[in-house]
């Protein structure tokens, strides 16, 4: 069988699959443009660079809608054009005008890739997913233009998909086009960290977590009161919390801060902090005793204490803290909320409220997405069952 004799059913199947691929990426792009920015493309990534470019600001807003409409058109009408014998200007819709429309669409996609490469100098991976799918659709489109088997295939034969029944295709369409939309559009908006949060504090943050940075001193009585209560609160949230403690001295002596830094290197920081908050000390013998209690390798600990790089790292941390207009210990940043001091009358209420506020922005599974997924998967399974049944009958 030559290229010119490839059954049109297979060519339309290829167009449908590539349309679904483009729709999937266009749906994700629509979420980021119209609903919740940075849902699928993280802040600062190449997608955001493209969106914030001069070209993106002028035309980007139209691209997701254009993609959803264009590839929905190619997918949905492929079932009609596969069977119709209608013509326009003496050219068949099924084997000339539809392939020509696909080729024009692919040229537009190629042009956008060139713009990203030469003008923007960044590539949006969502856009590239759409554009690559569009360019690959040219292959079955050209085969349709060259196809010689068109007159030999009956509408009934073309109506039967080589893969599965039309019900299954509907399921795939629901998942590709509506899946990302229902997921992203129903997510609570992600609060971006306030510009008021110093860059140094933000450097300890991790995406997808409730970030807590505590600046405290082992010599500070308020810090010692806060420590056990804050530790108990954080344990309630397990791995949803990304916690960092920055230890500072209240006097010129920084031995405890250096020792805590060395305990951090051995991943024993919390156990060591418990010891220092319970009974603060700057004496080398006591600091070494705490290391033994925390099962820290004694030789590594001693080496870290005397390493000039350790003292330099602690000094740099203290310099960074001074640069952020530090008011006093304890100071706790919970994402974009700053809590200075410890008010015993309020207890842990301000801290718990701040954690809950930021935890509420964590992604949840929306009911609309679950419903779409169930319907789509059910349609795909139904389509496969019908197809298998028909093949057995045949």
N, C-alpha and C positions, 0 to 999 in steps of 0.2 A: 504493500500500500504506500503510495507516494504522499508527499506533504499535501498536495492538492486534493487528496481523497480522504483526509482525516475526517471522521464523522463530525458533523456540526454539533451534535450533542456534547461531545468531549470539549470542543472549543468553547461552547457556552458555559460548560462546567468550570473551565479554567477562568473565564471572565467572572463568574460568580464568586469563586474562591478568592480571587485577587480583589474583587470589589469588597468582600467582607473584611479582608485584611486592611484595606484602606479605610473602611468605615470604623474599624476598631481603633485605629490611631486617630482618626478625625474626632471620634467621640471623646477620647481622652483629652485631645487638644481643646475641644469645646468646653469641657469641665474647667480646665485651667484658665481659659479666656473669659468665660461667662459666669462661672459659679465660684469655685474656690481655687485661687491661684496657688501654684506650687503643690497641687494634689498629686500629680503624676510627674511633674518636672520640678525638681528641688530648687529652692532659692539659690541664685547665683550660678546655676547650671547654664549650659549653652542655649537651652530653650528660652530662658529668661533674657539672655543676651539678644537673641533674635527678636523676641517680643518687644524689647525696649529700644531696638534700633529705629532709625528714621523710617525705614521701609516697614518695619513691624507696626509702628504706631499709625502709619497711614493706611496700610492694607491688611494688617494682621487680623483685625477684628472680623473681617469678612471670610477669612480662610476656613475656619472650622465649619461655618454654615455652608460654604461652597462645597467643602468636602463631603459633608453629610448628604447634601442634596444630589451632587453629581454621582456619587458611588451608590447611593440608594436607587437613583435612576437606572444606572447600568445593571444593578443586581435585579431589581424588581421587573424591569421591562425585558430582561433577557428571556423570561418565560413567555412573554407575548411575542417578541421578535423571533424567537426560535420556531414559532409555528406560523407566523403570518407570511402571506405572499404579497402584501401591499408594496406599492412602489411610489416613488416621488421623483419627478423629473426622469422617469424611465429607469430609475435605479432602485433596486430592492432595499427596503428598510433593513432587512435582516442581514444582508451580506454586503452592503455598501455604506449606508448612512450611519448605522450604529458603529461599525469598525472605524469609520472616519471620525466620528465624535470621540471615540476612545483615543485615537491617535492625536487629535487636537488637545485633548485633556493631558495626555502624556507630554506633549511639547510644553504646555504650561508648567507642568511639574518639573521638567528639565530646566526651564528658565529660572524657576525659583531656586533650584539647587545651585545654579550658576550665580544667582544673586547672593546666596548665603556664602558661597566660596569666595567671590571676588569683592563684594561690597561689604557684607556684614562680617565676614571672616569668622563665622561660627555656624555650627550646624545644629538645628533643633532635631533631636532624635524622633520626636513625634511627627514632625513635618517630613523627615526623611522616610519614615515608615509609610506615610501616605504617598509620597512622590515615587518611592521605589516600587510600590504596588502598581501605581499608575503606569510607570514605564514598562513593567513586566507585562501589563495587559496588552501592550502593543503586539506582542508575539501572537496570541490567539486572534487578535483583531486582523493582523496581516494575513494569517492563514484563512480567515473568513473571506477576506477580499479575493484571495487566490483560489478559494475552494471551488471544486468542480462537482462535488457530490450533492449540492443543494437541491437540484431538480429531482434527484433519485430518492430523496428521503421524504416520507410522508409526515404530515403534521402530527399524527398519532405517535409515530416513532420518535420524533423530536421531543414530544411532550414528556416522554419517559426519560428521567435523568439517569445517566450512567452510574451515579453514586447512590442516591436514594430519593424517595418520594418528595414532592413539593412541601409536604408538612415538615419534613426534616430541615429543608432549606429555610423555612420560616423560623424554626427554632434557632438555627445558626444566626440568622439576621437579628433576632431579638438579643442574643448574647453579644454579638459584635457591635451593634449600633446602640443598643439601650443599656447594656451591662455597665460600661464605664460611666455613662450619664447618670444612671440611677445610683451607682455607688458614690460618685463624686459630688453630685448636686445635693444629696441629702446629708453629706457630712457636715458637722459643725465647722464654721470657719476657724482656721488655725490662727491663733493669735501670734503675730510676729513679735519677737522680743523688742521691747521699747528701745528707742534710740537713747534713752536716758541710762540704760544699763551700760556701764563702761565696757569697752572692748576687752579689757583684761579679764573681767568677770565672765564675759561671753565666751572667752577662749576655752573655758572649762565645760561649756555646755555640749550636750549631745542631742541630736535630733531624735524625736520620738519618745523622749523621757521628760519627766518633771525634774528640772535642773535646780539643785540647791547648792549654793556656795556659802560656807560659813567662815567668817573671819573672827577668830577668837584667840584668847590667851589662856594658858594653863594657870597663870597667876591671878586671873580675873575672877572674883567671887561670883559675879553674875553669870559668867561663862560656865562656871562649875555647877551652878544651879540649873542652867539650861541643858547641859550635856545629857544627863540621864533621861530627861523628859523628851528631848528631841530624838535621842536614839530609839526610845520606845515607840515614838510616833512613826519614825521612818521604817521600822520593822513591819508596820502594818501594811506598807505599800510595796515591800519586797523589791523586785527588780524594775519596778516602774519609776524608781527614783535614781537619779545620777547625782551622787553626793560628793562634794569636795570640801575639805577643811583646810584653811590657810591659817597656820599658827604663827602668832606674832608675840614678841616679848613686851612686857610692860616696863622693863628697865633696859640697861645697856647689855645685860647678859642674855645671850641667846642660846645657851647650851641646850635647853629643853626643846627649842625649835629645831635645832640641828639634829638632836636625837630623834625627834618625831619624823623629820624628813628621812632619816635613815630607816626608820621603821616602815615608812611608806614604800621605800625601795624593796623591802622584803615582804610587802603586801600584808603587813601586820599592823597597819596604822590604827585601826579601831581598838584593838586590844591594848596597844601601847597608850593610846589616848585615855582609855579607861584608867590606867595606872596613874598617869600624870594628872588627870583631873581629880582623882581621889586623893592623891598626896603629891603635890607639885614639888619638884626638886631640880636643882641645877648641878648637883654634885655627880661627878663621873661615876663613882661607885654605885650610887642609887640608880642612875640611868642605865648602867650595865645590868644591874639586878632586875630592873623592869624588862630588859631585853630577854633575860633568861626566863622570866615568868611567861613571856609571850612566845617562847620557843623560837626566838630569832637566833640565827647562826651567829655565835659570838665573834668569830674571826671577821666575818663580813661586816658586822656591826661596828667593830672597832676600826676597821679599815675605812669605813664610810665616815666615821666621826672625825678622823684625822685627814681625810682627803680635802685638799684646798678647794676642789670643785664643789664640794658640799656646801662649804661656807659661802662660796660665790653664788650658788643657786639660792640659798636662803636670803642673802643680801639683795639679790635681784628681785625676789618675791616681795621683800619689804619695800624696796624702791617702787615697785609697781603698785603696791597698796597705797603708798603715800601719794601717788600720782592720780588716784581716783577720788580724791577729796574724802578720804576715810574719816568718819565722825567718831568712832569709838567701838570698843568690843563689848558685847558681841554684836556683830552685824551679819544678818543673814539675807542673802538674795534667793528668792524662790521665783525663778524665771524673771519676769519683769517687775516683781514686787520686792521692795526692800524693807526689812524690819530691823530697826536700830534699837539696841538694848533689849532687856528682858523684863517685862512687867509681870511680876508674880501674881498680881490680882487677875490678870487676863489669862495667865497660864499659856497653854499651847493653842488656844483658840485662834489667834491670828495666823499661826503657822499652818494649822490644819485647814483653815479657810483658804489660805493662799494655795496650798497643795491641791485642794478640791477644785478651785477655780481653774487651775492650769490642767489638772487631770481631766476636766470635763471636755477639753478640746481633743482628747485622744480619739482616734478613729473608731467608729462603731459600725456594726453591720446593719445597714438600713433595711427595713422591711421591704421597701420597693425593690431593692437589689435581690433579696431572697426570692421574692415573688417572680421577678423577671428570670432569674436563674432556674427556678423550678419549672416555669412554663417553657422556657427555651430548651432545657434538657429533656423535658417530657416530649416536646415536639420532635426533637432529634431522634429519640428512641422510637417514637411512633413511626417516623419516616423510615427508619431502618427496618422495622418489623414489616411494614407494608411492602417495602422493596424486596425483602427476602421472600415474603409470601408470594409475590407476583413472579419472582424468578423460579420458584418451585412449581407454580402453576404452568409457567411457560416450558 
